[in-house]
Amino acid sequence: LSKFIPQLCSLIVTGTGALAMVGWLMEWRTLTSIWADYIPMAPNTAISFIILGISFYAFLTKRRLGLILSRFGAAVVFVLSLIRFAEFNTHIDFHVDHWFFNVPSGQLGHIPVGHMALPTAINFIFASITLFLAASLKRHWTVNILIRTLAIVTAFIGLAFCLAYIYDTPLLYGGTTIPMALNSAIVFSIIGLGLFVNNVGYEIAERKQAVKALIKTNDELEKRVQRRTMELAKTNEALQAKIIEHKNTEEALRKSAERFRSIVEWNFDAIHLLDTEGRFTYSSPSVERITGYKPSDIIGKHFNYFIAKTDIPKASQAFY
């Protein structure tokens, strides 16, 4: 519905403007106004509705060319309605109502026929700004609020004139001020509705996309966490295996050292261990029985200390 309703509204706006324009060209009053007693839609109003309707439909395509066309059309309608608005406020006649169509002179009572009404010009300004903002490439949340507000205002003004016609009390009739035509009021209500529904649909679609993106990001994050957890589990298993291996190695070394110590300490022969410099690092307990030296007297000393000076060169040659 968020796509169908705006499309239908754009077609109704374009079709109504086209019918009114055909009525002016063929001089069929029924097409320009719903009843003969009511003010007809001005040619400039019909042209503006055609441009606005086509621009709205082009915008709904969401294509780049469509967005450019919709902004251009909205700008054209804005300029036309702004000039007409300026004519009412400055009392300077720019003859904007004769730019595209030579309006035949005529009156409905004291009201001139074929000229865009002031409420119509104001509503065109609101509608064109709304469409131009909606066709912007980037939207801030404040722009969405402004679009929705202007769309409601456009629809409300059109609806107010429609209700006045329905209750047979048309607004601004009986004087010289040009009122908004009934078909114009209906079309403004429709285009305001279409712009509002489109904006709401756009925001809903954006939220859905944001939720999808959030879900996708969350899924990717969960997958990354799972992969990392598996990697950490494997790393932990490897570390545990290394720790067990290290403990087993330490235990084996401890048992080997105990066996070596038991063998050496209970051996009747003297057993010595020397470092690369020739100093004693270990002497078995049986050394004291054999040499009279305690192991503590030997450990840390160089082997030259226990050898006759004449034998030192031969012993050194044998050691190194």
Phi, psi and omega in degrees: 000327182294340176261320185292315183298310177300321179297316179297318179298318180296321179292321178295317180299312180297315182295319180295316177297320180295318178298318179296322180293320176298320178299320178291319182291322182265357182060042174258101186298330182299326181282336181274332177217146185293321176234150183295334182280353182257152180298135180280159174291128182292151179304317179298324177294317179297315179298319180296321178294320178299313180297316183294319180295315178296318179297320179295318179294320178297322178297323183291342177290338179066013176273157183299315179297321178297320179294320178296315179298319181293320178293321179296314180298318179297322179294320179297313179296321179298315181295314180300312182290327179292321177296317178296321177297321180294325178300321180291325187269331181258348182061024174259125183270108177272358180058035182296332180288349180250007183292320186248342185208133179278100185286125177291141181292140180182161181221152172245096190072240177259005185264126177291140184258145175093010180242143180293131181284157179298313177300326178294316179298318180296317181292326175296322177299313179298313184294319181292321177296318179300313181293319180297316179293321180296329181275003178294146183290324180237137181236132170268160182298331178292326178294320177298320178295317179296318178300314182295320181295313180295324177296319178295318179298316179301312181293322183293318179297315178298318181294323179298316178292323178299314180298322178296320177293319181298320181273014174060032174229062184303139182286142174070009175278153177098352178238206179256354179284135182284121178276167175283133180294153182298314180294328175295317180298318179297315182294321178297320178298320182290314182290327175297318177297315181299316179295322180293311180299319179298318181294318178296316177299321178298316181293320178297316179298320179296319180294320178297317178297321179295319179295317178299317179296321179294318178297317180297316179297319180295319178297316179297321179295318178297319179296318178296320178295318179297316178298317180295322179296318178296318178297317179295322179296317178295317178298319179295319178298318179296319179295318178299319179296318179295321179297315179297318179297318179296317178297318178297319179296316179298318180295319179295318178296319180296315179294322178296319179294320179295317178296317179298316181296318180295323178293314184291314186291331180262007178276141181281342178277153177280128180239128179237150171237131181238153175272183184292342179269355178093016179263145181285130176249343178205143173220132182287157181300333182292348179298322182295321179293324185276315188254341184090351177270139173282151178305325180292334178284337185266318185300128179099345181267155177281149183295339178299336183296332185255009182241144177298148184300327180289337181264355184299313181301318181294320180291321179294320178296320179292325183285313186272000000 
